[in-house]
Amino acid sequence: MVVFSGEEANRAAANMRSNSTNSSSNHHHLREDKTESPDSRFNQTLRSVQGLLKGRSIPGKVLLTRRSDPLDDSSWQDRSPKYERSLSENDTGPSDQMDKSTEEDDKGPFKPSTHENLNKSKSSTSDVHSTPKEVQKSTIGARATDSARVMKFTKELSGTTVILERLRELAWSGIPPYMRPTVWKLLLGYAPTNSDRREGVLRRKRLEYLDCVAQFYDIPDTERTDEEISMLRQIAVDCPRTVPDVSFFQQAQVQKSMERILYTWAIRHPASGYVQGINDLVTPFLVVFLSEYLEGSADNWSLSDLSPEKISYLEADCYWCLTKLLDGMQDHYTFAQPGIQRLVFKLKELVRRIDEPVSRHMEEQGLEFLQFAFRWFNCLLIREIPFHLVTRLWDTYLAEGDALPDFLVYIFASFLLTWSDKLQKLEFQEMVMFLQHLPTENWTHLELEMVLSRAFMWHSMFNSSPSHLAS
């Protein structure tokens, strides 16, 4: 049995450090062809899912077809990450005892505890969503110490120099909403940790953004290349489609701000240019940074209530934070999106280790992980969960820092295996449609915290305790 100390558990989420294809507009059917090579099948799947990112779900007339024959694992050795050991039979589920440390917040920030005898875990993650009492205790404990956590945030932010590592530990478990704009800017490295320099740096970066808009956006089409005109038109088409179920994003002014941000970013990052899905990544920044200027629900916000100067501040902050975020995952959005491909295969391998029954069933049905997980990585789950939960999820994303791309694998494995039992009862076409329309519309913070708790636990088991991977 391996016992984790609380300090070791808190460090586990920061251990991973890792190293951004224009989307195809054509929708392709994946043909059943037993003679085609794995590479050919893979490229067809990739083109299909890239094309489908134009909408939030699979169009009714475009249905992905199953792979006709199981792939030999050896043919993917150069793509799929290798784990030398697999989870033992008793270590494949969540801990029976959820985080008790949340009730003792004076000892440290809330994170899912992994020191409560991981070997008592259940043998299958299919039972992972049937432990509401433990999760409820965890959530209640975290809420009961909100005032203590606010005091910790206040203390960290009030010093002359912010200690980022301590701020990350606090932010991982959620940030008080009114502190979120400041904390996000700090976590992304946009705002300096030194408070004396902060105002001056932000002023300079906001002016730099305005200069970029004037140079690249506020010009006639006659001064753009054909490629730039095409890219601007695609952005103008995608902005109204972004988070269509949130009325705030349907405002013309909001869409125009998004268009300026995205086009300016794309022009300044020619290696990738604009890729469908990046439009989703602007939305959390818009909501969080607008909360500095407007009160109440986002449903009642209007950019017309802001002065042009404040709108320019808002856009600049979104632009620079988007830039900082994508700097850490550049190969997710360059040609062929190799970063996403790599993480999808890593996700497949991790699911195989954690929940072999559901992995085997998906394999037998011919379902490729690219057919659903590509969009997850491309849009960071923004299209998969209710938007009111996105900012809380992003607290954890940004707290992970450079380790985010690899930690996404654990979050998405936990997200997928929420429906382990359900998936094992579905055939190919049913699985495709289910995974494209996941029943998360009624999710609350409780379900999200459970996903993050499992992700943290599995990350700790695989990265900090090699003995847990013994076969």
MOCORCOR-V321305 format. One line per field, one symbol per residue. phi: phi as a letter, one per 20 degrees, with the letter a starting at -180 (. if undefined). psi: psi as a letter, one per 20 degrees, with the letter a starting at -180 (. if undefined). burial: b if it has 24 or more other C-alpha atoms within 12 Angstrom, else e. A space follows every 10 residues. Layout:
phi: ???
psi: ???
burial: ???
This chain:
phi: .ddeefffff effdfeccg. .gffeeedee eebfeffgff ffffffffff ffffdebfgg eddfdfffbf efgffdfede fddfcdfffe cdcfffdfge ffecfferff bgfdeelffe ffebffefed cfffffffff ffffdgffff fffgffeeff cfefffffff fgeodggfeg gffgfffemf effeffefff ffffffffff fffffdeecf ffedfgffff ffffffffgf eflfedfgfe ffffffffff fffffffecf fdmecgofgf fffffgffff ffdcdnfffd fbffedfgff fffgffffff ffffffgebg ffcegmlfff gffffffgff fffecfgfff ffffemeefg fcfgfgffdl mfedcgffef ffffgfgfff mfeggffggf fffffffgdg gfffedegff fgfffecffd fdfdffffff ffffffffgf ffddcgffef e
psi: ppppqhghgh igijhppr.. npqpippqqo qooiiqqhhg gghggghghg hiihrirpqh ioppqqphqp qphhijhigp qpphqrprhj kjarqhoaoi ihiliiirqp qppjjmmhij qripiijhjk lhgghggggg gghhjghhhh hgggghiirh ppohghhggg hhjqppgiig gggghghijg pqhohhiggg ghgghhhggh ggghhhglqq hijqrhghgg ghhgghhhgi ipmijohgii phhghhgggg gggggghimi hhappphhhh ihghgggghh ihhqraqhhj qpiiiqqhgh hhgggggggh hgggghhilg jhjrpilhgg gghghhgggg hghgnhghgg ghghikpphh ihhghghhjl jhihqqhiig hgghggghhh chigghhhgh ghggggihkg gghiiqrghh gghgiimqmj hjqahghghg ghggggghgg ghhinhhijp .
burial: eeebebebbb bbbbbbeeeb bbbbeebbbb eeeeeeebee bbbbbbbbbb bbbbbbbbee eebbbbbeeb beeeeeeebe bebeebbbeb bbbbbbbbbb bbbbbeebbb bbbbbbbbbb bbbbbbebbe beebbbbbbb bbbebbebbb ebbeebbeee ebebbbbbbb bbbbbbbebb bbbbbbbbbb bbbeeeeeee ebeebbeebb ebbeebbeee eeeeeeebee bbebbbebbb bbbeeeebbb beebbbbbbb bbbbbbbeee ebbbbbbbbb bbbbbbbbbb bbbbeeebee bbbeeeeeee bbbbbbbbbb bbbbbbbbbb bbbbbbbbbb bbbbbbbbbb bbbbbbbbbe bbbebbbbbb bbbbbbbbbb bbbbbbbbbb bbbbbbbbbb bbbbbbbbbb bbbbbbbbbb ebbbeeebbe bbbbbbebeb eeeebbbbbb bbbbbbbbbb bbbbbeebbe e
